[in-house]
Amino acid sequence: MSFLELSLKLKGFPLAKAENELKRIQSLTETEFRKWHLNKRWEIVKYHYGNNDFYKSKIGNKLPENWEDIPVIVKGDYQNSDKNLISDSVQKKDLYTGYTSGSSGHPFSYAKDKFAHAMTWALIKNRYNDFGLTLNSRQARFYGIPFERIDYMKEKFKDFLSNRLRFPVFDLSDDMLEIFLKRFESSEFDYIYGYTNSIVLFARFIIRKNCP
Protein backbone atom coordinates (compact mmCIF):
# COMPACT_ATOMS: atom_id res chain seq x y z
CA MET A 1 0.00 0.00 0.00
CA SER A 2 1.32 3.44 -0.93
CA PHE A 3 1.79 6.25 1.59
CA LEU A 4 -1.01 8.17 -0.12
CA GLU A 5 -3.50 5.29 0.22
CA LEU A 6 -2.55 4.77 3.87
CA SER A 7 -2.91 8.50 4.53
CA LEU A 8 -6.37 8.60 2.93
CA LYS A 9 -7.57 5.63 4.98
CA LEU A 10 -6.23 7.04 8.25
CA LYS A 11 -8.05 10.31 7.53
CA GLY A 12 -11.33 8.49 7.04
CA PHE A 13 -11.62 8.57 3.26
CA PRO A 14 -13.46 5.39 2.09
CA LEU A 15 -11.03 4.44 -0.66
CA ALA A 16 -12.02 0.75 -0.79
CA LYS A 17 -15.70 1.68 -1.13
CA ALA A 18 -14.82 4.13 -3.89
CA GLU A 19 -12.77 1.55 -5.78
CA ASN A 20 -15.67 -0.91 -5.63
CA GLU A 21 -18.07 1.74 -6.92
CA LEU A 22 -15.69 2.61 -9.76
CA LYS A 23 -15.48 -1.06 -10.75
CA ARG A 24 -19.27 -1.28 -10.72
CA ILE A 25 -19.60 1.77 -13.00
CA GLN A 26 -16.91 0.50 -15.36
CA SER A 27 -18.70 -2.86 -15.63
CA LEU A 28 -21.84 -1.24 -17.07
CA THR A 29 -22.64 -1.65 -20.73
CA GLU A 30 -22.66 1.48 -22.86
CA THR A 31 -26.46 1.65 -22.70
CA GLU A 32 -26.46 1.11 -18.93
CA PHE A 33 -23.75 3.74 -18.47
CA ARG A 34 -25.64 6.36 -20.49
CA LYS A 35 -28.76 5.71 -18.39
CA TRP A 36 -26.72 5.89 -15.16
CA HIS A 37 -25.08 9.12 -16.28
CA LEU A 38 -28.40 10.75 -17.17
CA ASN A 39 -29.99 9.78 -13.86
CA LYS A 40 -26.95 10.80 -11.85
CA ARG A 41 -26.67 14.29 -13.33
CA TRP A 42 -30.33 15.01 -12.58
CA GLU A 43 -29.90 13.58 -9.08
CA ILE A 44 -27.02 15.99 -8.45
CA VAL A 45 -28.86 19.02 -9.82
CA LYS A 46 -32.03 18.29 -7.82
CA TYR A 47 -30.02 17.72 -4.65
CA HIS A 48 -28.18 21.04 -4.85
CA TYR A 49 -31.29 22.91 -5.92
CA GLY A 50 -33.05 21.67 -2.82
CA ASN A 51 -30.16 22.08 -0.38
CA ASN A 52 -28.00 24.96 -1.60
CA ASP A 53 -29.18 28.59 -1.56
CA PHE A 54 -26.36 29.69 -3.86
CA TYR A 55 -27.25 27.12 -6.50
CA LYS A 56 -30.96 27.85 -6.23
CA SER A 57 -30.31 31.58 -6.68
CA LYS A 58 -28.46 30.87 -9.94
CA ILE A 59 -31.30 28.77 -11.33
CA GLY A 60 -34.34 30.69 -10.13
CA ASN A 61 -37.68 29.80 -8.60
CA LYS A 62 -38.26 26.76 -10.79
CA LEU A 63 -35.95 23.95 -11.81
CA PRO A 64 -35.96 23.63 -15.63
CA GLU A 65 -37.30 20.42 -17.11
CA ASN A 66 -34.76 20.39 -19.96
CA TRP A 67 -31.06 19.87 -19.24
CA GLU A 68 -30.05 22.49 -21.82
CA ASP A 69 -32.00 25.16 -19.90
CA ILE A 70 -29.98 24.76 -16.71
CA PRO A 71 -27.51 27.70 -16.42
CA VAL A 72 -23.81 26.92 -16.62
CA ILE A 73 -21.92 27.62 -13.41
CA VAL A 74 -18.41 28.99 -13.95
CA LYS A 75 -15.50 29.46 -11.59
CA GLY A 76 -16.17 33.15 -11.19
CA ASP A 77 -19.64 32.42 -9.80
CA TYR A 78 -18.06 30.65 -6.85
CA GLN A 79 -15.27 33.15 -6.37
CA ASN A 80 -17.59 36.15 -6.30
CA SER A 81 -20.44 34.64 -4.32
CA ASP A 82 -21.31 36.03 -0.88
CA LYS A 83 -23.55 33.04 -0.15
CA ASN A 84 -22.70 29.84 1.68
CA LEU A 85 -21.53 27.39 -0.98
CA ILE A 86 -21.87 24.32 1.26
CA SER A 87 -25.21 22.51 1.04
CA ASP A 88 -27.35 22.67 4.17
CA SER A 89 -27.37 18.89 4.63
CA VAL A 90 -23.56 18.63 4.83
CA GLN A 91 -21.43 18.98 7.95
CA LYS A 92 -18.18 20.86 7.33
CA LYS A 93 -16.27 18.31 9.42
CA ASP A 94 -17.17 15.68 6.82
CA LEU A 95 -15.68 17.65 3.94
CA TYR A 96 -12.35 17.68 2.16
CA THR A 97 -11.30 21.23 1.32
CA GLY A 98 -8.62 22.32 -1.09
CA TYR A 99 -7.57 25.10 -3.42
CA THR A 100 -5.96 25.59 -6.77
CA SER A 101 -2.62 27.35 -7.02
CA GLY A 102 -3.94 30.19 -9.15
CA SER A 103 -1.48 29.57 -11.99
CA SER A 104 -4.12 31.03 -14.33
CA GLY A 105 -4.26 34.16 -12.19
CA HIS A 106 -7.48 33.13 -10.43
CA PRO A 107 -7.07 30.91 -7.32
CA PHE A 108 -10.06 28.76 -6.47
CA SER A 109 -11.11 27.15 -3.18
CA TYR A 110 -13.39 24.13 -3.18
CA ALA A 111 -14.93 21.51 -0.92
CA LYS A 112 -16.29 18.01 -1.48
CA ASP A 113 -17.39 15.17 0.74
CA LYS A 114 -14.98 12.40 1.67
CA PHE A 115 -16.52 9.84 -0.64
CA ALA A 116 -16.23 12.19 -3.63
CA HIS A 117 -12.56 12.77 -2.80
CA ALA A 118 -12.01 9.03 -2.45
CA MET A 119 -13.62 8.53 -5.87
CA THR A 120 -11.16 11.02 -7.34
CA TRP A 121 -8.20 9.02 -6.07
CA ALA A 122 -9.78 5.71 -7.04
CA LEU A 123 -10.01 6.98 -10.63
CA ILE A 124 -6.44 8.34 -10.57
CA LYS A 125 -5.18 4.99 -9.27
CA ASN A 126 -7.14 3.23 -12.00
CA ARG A 127 -5.69 5.44 -14.73
CA TYR A 128 -2.17 4.97 -13.40
CA ASN A 129 -2.68 1.21 -13.53
CA ASP A 130 -3.58 1.52 -17.22
CA PHE A 131 0.01 2.64 -17.81
CA GLY A 132 1.65 0.16 -15.45
CA LEU A 133 2.04 2.71 -12.65
CA THR A 134 0.99 2.72 -9.02
CA LEU A 135 0.51 5.54 -6.53
CA ASN A 136 3.96 4.62 -5.22
CA SER A 137 5.79 4.72 -8.57
CA ARG A 138 8.86 6.98 -8.70
CA GLN A 139 7.69 10.47 -9.63
CA ALA A 140 9.52 13.54 -10.95
CA ARG A 141 7.32 16.33 -9.60
CA PHE A 142 7.41 19.72 -11.36
CA TYR A 143 5.56 21.75 -8.78
CA GLY A 144 5.77 24.62 -6.33
CA ILE A 145 6.77 24.35 -2.70
CA PRO A 146 6.14 26.65 0.31
CA PHE A 147 8.94 28.99 1.32
CA GLU A 148 8.13 28.90 5.05
CA ARG A 149 10.53 26.48 6.71
CA ILE A 150 7.97 24.32 8.56
CA ASP A 151 5.69 23.97 5.52
CA TYR A 152 8.73 23.40 3.31
CA MET A 153 9.94 20.56 5.51
CA LYS A 154 6.43 19.03 5.60
CA GLU A 155 6.31 18.93 1.80
CA LYS A 156 9.81 17.46 1.56
CA PHE A 157 8.87 14.77 4.08
CA LYS A 158 5.73 13.93 2.09
CA ASP A 159 7.85 13.77 -1.06
CA PHE A 160 10.14 11.27 0.63
CA LEU A 161 7.26 9.09 1.83
CA SER A 162 5.53 9.29 -1.56
CA ASN A 163 8.64 8.28 -3.53
CA ARG A 164 8.88 11.50 -5.51
CA LEU A 165 11.60 14.03 -6.25
CA ARG A 166 10.42 17.63 -6.49
CA PHE A 167 11.62 20.07 -9.13
CA PRO A 168 10.49 23.55 -7.95
CA VAL A 169 9.17 25.65 -10.82
CA PHE A 170 9.91 29.12 -9.44
CA ASP A 171 13.22 29.30 -11.29
CA LEU A 172 13.27 27.79 -14.78
CA SER A 173 16.39 29.48 -16.07
CA ASP A 174 18.78 27.48 -18.25
CA ASP A 175 21.15 27.15 -15.28
CA MET A 176 18.42 25.60 -13.15
CA LEU A 177 17.21 23.37 -15.97
CA GLU A 178 20.77 22.13 -16.29
CA ILE A 179 20.60 21.08 -12.64
CA PHE A 180 17.28 19.35 -13.32
CA LEU A 181 18.86 17.49 -16.23
CA LYS A 182 21.72 16.22 -14.07
CA ARG A 183 19.18 14.89 -11.57
CA PHE A 184 17.43 13.01 -14.35
CA GLU A 185 20.75 11.58 -15.49
CA SER A 186 21.52 10.29 -12.00
CA SER A 187 18.00 9.08 -11.07
CA GLU A 188 15.38 6.82 -12.59
CA PHE A 189 11.78 8.02 -12.74
CA ASP A 190 8.66 6.14 -13.75
CA TYR A 191 6.77 9.25 -14.79
CA ILE A 192 6.66 13.06 -14.67
CA TYR A 193 3.91 14.98 -12.91
CA GLY A 194 3.24 18.69 -12.59
CA TYR A 195 2.57 21.93 -14.43
CA THR A 196 2.37 21.36 -18.17
CA ASN A 197 4.13 24.61 -19.10
CA SER A 198 7.10 23.77 -16.85
CA ILE A 199 7.39 20.24 -18.23
CA VAL A 200 7.19 21.50 -21.82
CA LEU A 201 9.88 24.11 -21.10
CA PHE A 202 12.15 21.40 -19.70
CA ALA A 203 11.46 19.16 -22.71
CA ARG A 204 12.39 21.97 -25.10
CA PHE A 205 15.57 22.57 -23.12
CA ILE A 206 16.51 18.90 -23.54
CA ILE A 207 15.83 19.12 -27.28
CA ARG A 208 18.08 22.17 -27.55
CA LYS A 209 20.78 20.28 -25.68
CA ASN A 210 20.37 17.43 -28.16
CA CYS A 211 20.34 14.92 -25.32
CA PRO A 212 19.98 11.24 -26.17
ChimeraX attribute file (.defattr): number of C-alpha atoms within 10 A of each C-alpha:
attribute: neighborCount
match mode: 1-to-1
recipient: residues
	/A:1	8
	/A:2	13
	/A:3	15
	/A:4	15
	/A:5	19
	/A:6	12
	/A:7	11
	/A:8	16
	/A:9	14
	/A:10	10
	/A:11	10
	/A:12	12
	/A:13	24
	/A:14	18
	/A:15	22
	/A:16	14
	/A:17	13
	/A:18	21
	/A:19	19
	/A:20	13
	/A:21	14
	/A:22	16
	/A:23	13
	/A:24	10
	/A:25	14
	/A:26	11
	/A:27	11
	/A:28	13
	/A:29	10
	/A:30	10
	/A:31	9
	/A:32	12
	/A:33	14
	/A:34	12
	/A:35	12
	/A:36	13
	/A:37	13
	/A:38	12
	/A:39	11
	/A:40	12
	/A:41	12
	/A:42	12
	/A:43	12
	/A:44	10
	/A:45	15
	/A:46	14
	/A:47	14
	/A:48	18
	/A:49	21
	/A:50	14
	/A:51	15
	/A:52	18
	/A:53	17
	/A:54	19
	/A:55	23
	/A:56	17
	/A:57	11
	/A:58	14
	/A:59	17
	/A:60	12
	/A:61	9
	/A:62	8
	/A:63	15
	/A:64	12
	/A:65	9
	/A:66	7
	/A:67	12
	/A:68	8
	/A:69	10
	/A:70	14
	/A:71	12
	/A:72	9
	/A:73	11
	/A:74	8
	/A:75	11
	/A:76	10
	/A:77	13
	/A:78	17
	/A:79	13
	/A:80	8
	/A:81	10
	/A:82	9
	/A:83	12
	/A:84	12
	/A:85	15
	/A:86	19
	/A:87	17
	/A:88	13
	/A:89	11
	/A:90	12
	/A:91	10
	/A:92	14
	/A:93	9
	/A:94	14
	/A:95	18
	/A:96	16
	/A:97	14
	/A:98	11
	/A:99	10
	/A:100	11
	/A:101	12
	/A:102	10
	/A:103	8
	/A:104	7
	/A:105	7
	/A:106	11
	/A:107	12
	/A:108	14
	/A:109	13
	/A:110	14
	/A:111	16
	/A:112	16
	/A:113	16
	/A:114	21
	/A:115	18
	/A:116	17
	/A:117	19
	/A:118	24
	/A:119	21
	/A:120	16
	/A:121	20
	/A:122	23
	/A:123	15
	/A:124	14
	/A:125	17
	/A:126	18
	/A:127	13
	/A:128	14
	/A:129	12
	/A:130	10
	/A:131	9
	/A:132	10
	/A:133	15
	/A:134	17
	/A:135	19
	/A:136	17
	/A:137	16
	/A:138	18
	/A:139	20
	/A:140	22
	/A:141	20
	/A:142	21
	/A:143	16
	/A:144	15
	/A:145	17
	/A:146	13
	/A:147	9
	/A:148	8
	/A:149	9
	/A:150	10
	/A:151	12
	/A:152	12
	/A:153	14
	/A:154	13
	/A:155	16
	/A:156	17
	/A:157	11
	/A:158	13
	/A:159	15
	/A:160	13
	/A:161	13
	/A:162	17
	/A:163	17
	/A:164	21
	/A:165	18
	/A:166	20
	/A:167	22
	/A:168	17
	/A:169	19
	/A:170	12
	/A:171	11
	/A:172	15
	/A:173	12
	/A:174	12
	/A:175	10
	/A:176	16
	/A:177	19
	/A:178	16
	/A:179	12
	/A:180	17
	/A:181	17
	/A:182	11
	/A:183	14
	/A:184	12
	/A:185	9
	/A:186	7
	/A:187	11
	/A:188	11
	/A:189	14
	/A:190	13
	/A:191	13
	/A:192	15
	/A:193	14
	/A:194	17
	/A:195	14
	/A:196	12
	/A:197	11
	/A:198	18
	/A:199	17
	/A:200	11
	/A:201	15
	/A:202	21
	/A:203	14
	/A:204	12
	/A:205	17
	/A:206	15
	/A:207	11
	/A:208	9
	/A:209	10
	/A:210	8
	/A:211	8
	/A:212	5
